[in-house]
Amino acid sequence: MPNLTSSIASIIFAIGLLTSSTAAQNQRERQTVDIVGHTKTLSFNGPETTEQATPNPFTDYRLTVKFAHPESGTEFAIPGFYAADKQAGQSSADSGNIWQARFTPFKSGTWNYSATLRQGKDIAISIEDDAGQPIEISNSNGSFQVLVNPQPKPGFQTRGKVVARNGFFRFENTGQYWLKGGTDSPENLLAYADFDGTYRIEVSNKDYEAKTDDQLHRFEAHLSDWNRDDPTWGGRNPATGNASKAKGKALIGAFNYLASKGGNSAYFLTLNIKGDGKDVWPYADPNDFTRFDCSKLDQWEIVFAHMQRKGIMLHFQTQETENETMLDGGDTGRLRKLYYRELIARFAHHPALVWNLGEENGPAHWTPVGQTLEQRIAMADYIKATDPYNHPVVMHTHADPDGKDKLLTPLLGVKSIDGLSFQVDKPDMVHGEILKWIERSEKAGHRWLIAMDEIGPWMHGVVPDAEGGNHDEIRKKVLWGSLMAGAAGVEWYFGAKHPHTDLTSEDWRQRERMWELTTIARTFFEDHLPWWRMKSAD
């Protein structure tokens, strides 16, 4: 007969091992559990380098992370990026040994990942899987669990990815259609004094655009809109460890205000070298298009993530008509591929995002040298091939009907262009112009998503409430005129000859009535009409 005391001790020891093992397993699960629609950022230790090093960490290294969801068979190949010290947005670091990839899963369950870092000349834009030489990195394989959030919060992380379908915006997971209503101005929103490496190359003083001075945006009117739990950056001096003034509050507060008035989209340039503002670029040096500013781009990401939490779509305006041939002479070559790959690697994980091929894309009388038909199609094709999330790709138009006819007609039916970011010179023309291009795109077999994003004349746009009162003409002819024609939404341009212009606006409260009118119209459609099934019947 076995010793009873010994047997009991063995059972207690076994239970202890089982409990300890289960606790350890649960701890690992808690450390790796994520939520559907929330971004998973993976960091990998690689070679120590800097933004200015040779080999160039942006051109001569390529991080790719493959994510697989065995249950559904879904797979993604996510491009990664050089991340300096992992927290460059806070530390302003330009060196380190960290590469990162950002992935947003839209399915629950187990996700497996495998990461590869390779090194070789211009490997970042190579499409060959085995190009260059493999570089050892930490944590190159693993898995994590993704759960459905039991307490969903407002914002796009909960609602899911926005795609272009049947000429409208739609949430991919639920099939729910969505209208945008937000701001087109200031177009140089990212020329914000609290972002690292941001300054104005040259003051703008042209007759046909808004004037600038040497001051960047500060948005001080919105500082009081920042809340205690909102994000900031640079709150601690990385050299001394001492607390310093936290940055970003005013811009974060501005988006709090816009969301509080129902605004759900914002348009901004990411590259305006040679353009109107000459104060926004992703590069460490505006004269070198092969090296990016890690801390500035991390700070952009802090703002973009907050916008998504507040339910504000990111409308990436990627170039201006004045600089559309600056990279590769307009071709989608080495520099343009590198530019779009970096934007996609760093920001495509956001659920609600639009890529815009360029403001007023194509030649005009004031910029006679512009991209060709073949060049804009190649640009759209590259974005579609590189963005694993298939975000909508649109093109901003010129204002006059003749310019549209010439530049847009050859693009009808091109599958990589999902629609138009519409500019119209006169309010009276909005309804008819939108109807015209919806009908033309339908006949071509690929209905365009058309958003009314810039109303003219260029010197007026939407004037401040103090000058525009109830904005009756804009409300009737542009807001309701576009939605009743079948537009996918609106954004408001501020004009160049009134206070708070398209380049200098610091206070969105100056047009508060326009945000209120837009929200009334948008929510009427969303709450009461199946507008995506309706046809205009004037």
KAQUINOR-V915522 format. One line per field, one symbol per residue. ss: DSSP state (A for helix, B for strand, O for the rest). burial: 1 if it has 16 or more other ideal C-beta (glycine too) atoms within 10 Angstrom, else 0. A space follows every 10 residues. Layout:
# KAQUINOR-V915522
ss: ???
burial: ???
This chain:
# KAQUINOR-V915522
ss: OOOAAAAAAA AAAAAAAAAA AAAAAAAAAA AABBBOOOBB BBBBBBBBBB OOOOOOOOOO BBBBBBBBBO OOOBBBBBBO BBOOOOOAAA AOOOBBBBBB BBBBOOOOBB BBBBBBBBBO OOAAAOOOOO OOBBBOOOOO BBBBBBBOOO OOOOOAAAAO OBBBBOOBBB BOOOOOBBOB BBBOOOOOOO OBOOOOOOOO OOOOOOOOOO OOOOOOBOOA AAAAAOOOOO OOBOOBOOOO OOBOOOBOAA AAAAAAAAAA OOOOBBBBBO OOOOOOOOOO OOBBBOOBBB BBOAAAAAAA AAAAAAAAAO OOBBBBBOOO AAAOOOOAAA OOOAAAAAAA AAAAAAAOOO OOBBBBOOOO OOOBOOBOOO OOAAAAAAAA AAAAAAOOOO OBBBBBOOOO AAAAAAAAAA AOOOOOOOBB BBBBOOAAAA AAAAAAAAAA AAAOOOOOBB BBBBBOOOOO OOOOAAAAOO OAAAAAAAAA AAAOOOOOBB BBOOOOOOOO OOOOOOOAAA AAAAAAAAAA AAAAAAAAOO AAAOOOOO
burial: 0000000000 0000000000 0000000000 0001111011 0111010011 1010011111 1111101110 0000010111 1111111111 1111011111 1111100100 1010111111 0111100000 1100101000 0001010000 0000111111 1111101111 1000001111 1111111111 1101111101 0001000011 0100011010 1100110001 1111000000 0000001111 1111111110 1111111111 1111111111 1111010011 1111111111 1111111111 1111111111 1111111101 1101111111 1111111111 1111111111 1111001001 1000111111 1111011110 1111111111 0011001100 1101011111 1111101011 1011111101 1000011111 1111110101 1111100100 1001101111 1111111111 1111110101 1111111111 1011101100 1100100000 11000000
